[in-house]
Amino acid sequence: MQLDVITLFPDFFTSPLASGLLGRALSKEIAQVNLINPRDFTTDKHHRVDDEPYGGGVGMLLKPEPIFAAVESITTLEKKQIILFTPEGETLHQSLLKDLACNYQQLILICGHYEGVDERVKHLVEREISLGDFVLTCGEIPALALINGVVRLLPGTVGKEASLKAESFEDGLLDYPQYTRPPVFRGWEVPLVLRSGNHREIEKWRREQQLQRTLERRPDLLS
């Protein structure tokens, strides 16, 4: 998969893209991330990418020209999606990540800044995405979350692909509690059923725990 990120702060991605599973996936060319700075597409001597909003108001807006030029400089693939990160967008969720990972060859990610982008930028955009009902200082944070969530779903990123099928949200439920050694730690004991070796009972216990945990913490998922 090709991921093209329109960002004023390419350095933001340097360490995360080189670390852990994500770094290994990129080194194996499971995915490719290109960082494009819209400032490189400005035409004035100050390389200005923002301006005051018409009608007044607090803060600055990203101008449309550099963003359009940055996006139009990218060689596009047949199955692509252009995404803008904004608090007004669809909340990022696991099924959305699966859709992007399975159905697209290329994602072009536009990172907003300041008070947002000129409304005309949305003529470029095919999908708007938000991390949730809160405001961040920049679009690089949700962009990195999306990159991480999508790339980990691509074949070859996770060593045991079966583990992707047994985690929170994969079947509409939260994950079950998990334990490792030692069997007792500071008086907290690993449930006996998990040490029993009875796989049928273990699966039954895990399913019950998923339902109970989801009912207590995210009843909206059950509805």
Secondary structure per residue as TSV (DSSP state, phi and psi in degrees):
chain	resnum	aa	ss	phi	psi
A	1	M	-	360.0	143.6
A	2	Q	E	-105.9	127.7
A	3	L	E	-119.9	116.5
A	4	D	E	-109.9	120.3
A	5	V	E	-111.1	120.2
A	6	I	E	-89.6	108.4
A	7	T	-	-144.5	140.8
A	8	L	S	-79.1	-12.1
A	9	F	-	-131.5	72.3
A	10	P	G	-57.0	-32.9
A	11	D	G	-62.4	-21.6
A	12	F	G	-56.6	-31.4
A	13	F	G	-93.0	-8.1
A	14	T	T	-55.9	-56.6
A	15	S	T	-70.5	-48.2
A	16	P	G	-59.0	-36.7
A	17	L	G	-75.4	-10.4
A	18	A	G	-106.5	2.0
A	19	S	S	-111.7	150.3
A	20	G	H	58.2	-150.6
A	21	L	H	-59.1	-38.6
A	22	L	H	-63.5	-45.5
A	23	G	H	-61.6	-40.8
A	24	R	H	-67.9	-38.9
A	25	A	H	-62.7	-40.7
A	26	L	H	-70.3	-36.6
A	27	S	H	-67.6	-28.4
A	28	K	T	-87.9	2.5
A	29	E	T	62.0	29.3
A	30	I	S	-66.2	-33.7
A	31	A	S	-143.0	160.2
A	32	Q	E	-129.2	129.4
A	33	V	E	-112.5	124.7
A	34	N	E	-113.3	131.2
A	35	L	E	-106.1	121.2
A	36	I	E	-120.3	123.1
A	37	N	-	-95.3	117.7
A	38	P	G	-62.5	-20.1
A	39	R	G	-62.4	-26.9
A	40	D	G	-70.5	-10.0
A	41	F	G	-110.6	12.4
A	42	T	-	-79.2	159.9
A	43	T	-	-118.0	-5.9
A	44	D	S	-94.5	163.1
A	45	K	T	-68.6	-21.7
A	46	H	T	-92.7	-1.4
A	47	H	-	52.2	51.1
A	48	R	-	-82.6	130.2
A	49	V	-	-112.7	-4.3
A	50	D	E	-131.7	164.1
A	51	D	E	-158.8	169.5
A	52	E	-	-72.6	146.5
A	53	P	-	-73.7	140.6
A	54	Y	T	-61.1	141.8
A	55	G	T	87.8	-1.8
A	56	G	-	84.4	175.8
A	57	G	-	132.0	170.1
A	58	V	S	-87.0	141.2
A	59	G	S	86.6	-177.3
A	60	M	-	-122.2	156.8
A	61	L	E	-115.6	147.5
A	62	L	E	-71.7	132.4
A	63	K	-	-72.2	151.7
A	64	P	H	-74.7	-35.2
A	65	E	H	-57.5	-49.3
A	66	P	H	-64.6	-34.0
A	67	I	H	-70.3	-45.8
A	68	F	H	-57.9	-46.0
A	69	A	H	-63.5	-39.4
A	70	A	H	-65.1	-46.0
A	71	V	H	-64.9	-42.3
A	72	E	H	-71.8	-12.2
A	73	S	T	-80.7	-11.5
A	74	I	S	-86.6	133.8
A	75	T	-	-75.6	119.4
A	76	T	-	-96.8	149.8
A	77	L	-	-96.7	170.5
A	78	E	S	-63.3	-46.0
A	79	K	S	-104.6	93.0
A	80	K	E	-126.6	163.4
A	81	Q	E	-143.1	127.8
A	82	I	E	-99.8	123.1
A	83	I	E	-121.7	135.7
A	84	L	E	-113.6	134.2
A	85	F	E	-93.3	121.5
A	86	T	E	-154.5	146.7
A	87	P	E	-59.6	-18.4
A	88	E	E	-83.6	-7.3
A	89	G	E	-80.4	176.8
A	90	E	E	-64.2	136.2
A	91	T	E	-68.2	131.9
A	92	L	-	-64.9	130.6
A	93	H	-	-146.3	169.1
A	94	Q	H	-63.0	-40.3
A	95	S	H	-66.9	-30.2
A	96	L	H	-67.5	-43.0
A	97	L	H	-60.9	-41.5
A	98	K	H	-64.4	-39.7
A	99	D	H	-61.3	-46.0
A	100	L	H	-65.4	-41.2
A	101	A	H	-68.9	-35.0
A	102	C	H	-90.6	-27.5
A	103	N	H	-113.6	-0.7
A	104	Y	-	-131.3	146.3
A	105	Q	S	-93.7	-22.1
A	106	Q	E	-146.2	134.3
A	107	L	E	-121.5	126.7
A	108	I	E	-107.0	116.6
A	109	L	E	-110.1	121.6
A	110	I	E	-103.1	117.9
A	111	C	-	-93.6	115.9
A	112	G	-	-75.0	167.4
A	113	H	B	-156.1	171.4
A	114	Y	T	55.3	-127.1
A	115	E	T	-91.2	7.7
A	116	G	-	121.7	-159.7
A	117	V	B	-118.2	156.1
A	118	D	-	-54.0	134.2
A	119	E	G	-55.0	-28.1
A	120	R	G	-68.5	-17.8
A	121	V	G	-60.3	-28.7
A	122	K	G	-68.6	-11.8
A	123	H	G	-69.4	-20.3
A	124	L	T	-80.1	-26.4
A	125	V	-	-90.3	141.7
A	126	E	S	-106.1	-15.2
A	127	R	E	-156.2	138.7
A	128	E	E	-113.2	135.2
A	129	I	E	-132.3	142.6
A	130	S	E	-128.1	151.8
A	131	L	S	-79.9	-19.6
A	132	G	S	159.8	-172.4
A	133	D	S	-85.0	63.6
A	134	F	S	-156.4	166.8
A	135	V	-	-114.5	133.7
A	136	L	-	-109.5	168.5
A	137	T	S	-78.3	-17.4
A	138	C	B	-159.7	159.8
A	139	G	T	-82.0	-6.6
A	140	E	H	-66.0	-31.7
A	141	I	H	-66.1	-52.9
A	142	P	H	-65.0	-31.1
A	143	A	H	-62.2	-43.7
A	144	L	H	-65.6	-39.3
A	145	A	H	-61.6	-42.9
A	146	L	H	-66.6	-44.0
A	147	I	H	-57.8	-47.3
A	148	N	H	-60.9	-46.9
A	149	G	H	-66.5	-34.7
A	150	V	H	-77.1	-47.9
A	151	V	H	-63.8	-35.6
A	152	R	T	-66.5	-18.3
A	153	L	T	-88.0	-11.8
A	154	L	S	-75.1	140.5
A	155	P	T	-54.7	131.1
A	156	G	T	100.7	-15.9
A	157	T	S	-74.9	-51.2
A	158	V	S	-95.0	128.4
A	159	G	S	-57.8	-48.8
A	160	K	-	-105.5	96.8
A	161	E	G	-63.1	-23.3
A	162	A	G	-61.6	-27.3
A	163	S	G	-66.3	-23.6
A	164	L	G	-69.6	-22.7
A	165	K	G	-89.9	-8.0
A	166	A	S	-123.4	60.7
A	167	E	S	-146.5	174.3
A	168	S	T	-55.1	138.3
A	169	F	T	78.8	-10.8
A	170	E	T	-67.0	-33.1
A	171	D	T	-119.2	25.3
A	172	G	S	83.8	6.0
A	173	L	S	-125.6	161.2
A	174	L	-	-74.9	164.0
A	175	D	-	-74.0	158.8
A	176	Y	-	-84.3	160.9
A	177	P	-	-63.7	143.7
A	178	Q	-	-129.3	147.9
A	179	Y	-	-135.9	155.3
A	180	T	-	-135.6	-174.3
A	181	R	S	-71.6	148.7
A	182	P	-	-82.4	163.3
A	183	P	S	-67.2	-26.8
A	184	V	E	-132.0	129.3
A	185	F	E	-135.4	116.8
A	186	R	T	50.7	38.3
A	187	G	T	88.4	-8.4
A	188	W	E	-92.0	122.8
A	189	E	E	-106.5	140.9
A	190	V	-	-66.0	131.6
A	191	P	-	-50.5	138.2
A	192	L	G	-59.9	-34.1
A	193	V	G	-60.2	-33.1
A	194	L	G	-73.5	-17.9
A	195	R	G	-102.5	3.5
A	196	S	S	-79.0	-25.8
A	197	G	-	80.6	0.3
A	198	N	-	-89.3	96.8
A	199	H	H	-65.5	-32.8
A	200	R	H	-64.9	-43.7
A	201	E	H	-69.2	-35.0
A	202	I	H	-63.4	-45.6
A	203	E	H	-62.4	-41.2
A	204	K	H	-61.8	-45.4
A	205	W	H	-62.1	-43.6
A	206	R	H	-63.0	-42.6
A	207	R	H	-63.8	-41.8
A	208	E	H	-62.0	-41.1
A	209	Q	H	-65.8	-39.4
A	210	Q	H	-59.2	-48.1
A	211	L	H	-63.4	-43.9
A	212	Q	H	-64.6	-45.7
A	213	R	H	-64.7	-41.5
A	214	T	H	-65.7	-40.7
A	215	L	H	-61.7	-39.7
A	216	E	H	-76.6	-39.0
A	217	R	H	-105.3	-33.5
A	218	R	-	-139.6	65.0
A	219	P	H	-60.0	-21.3
A	220	D	H	-62.4	-28.5
A	221	L	H	-68.7	-33.7
A	222	L	H	-71.7	-31.4
A	223	S	-	-74.3	360.0
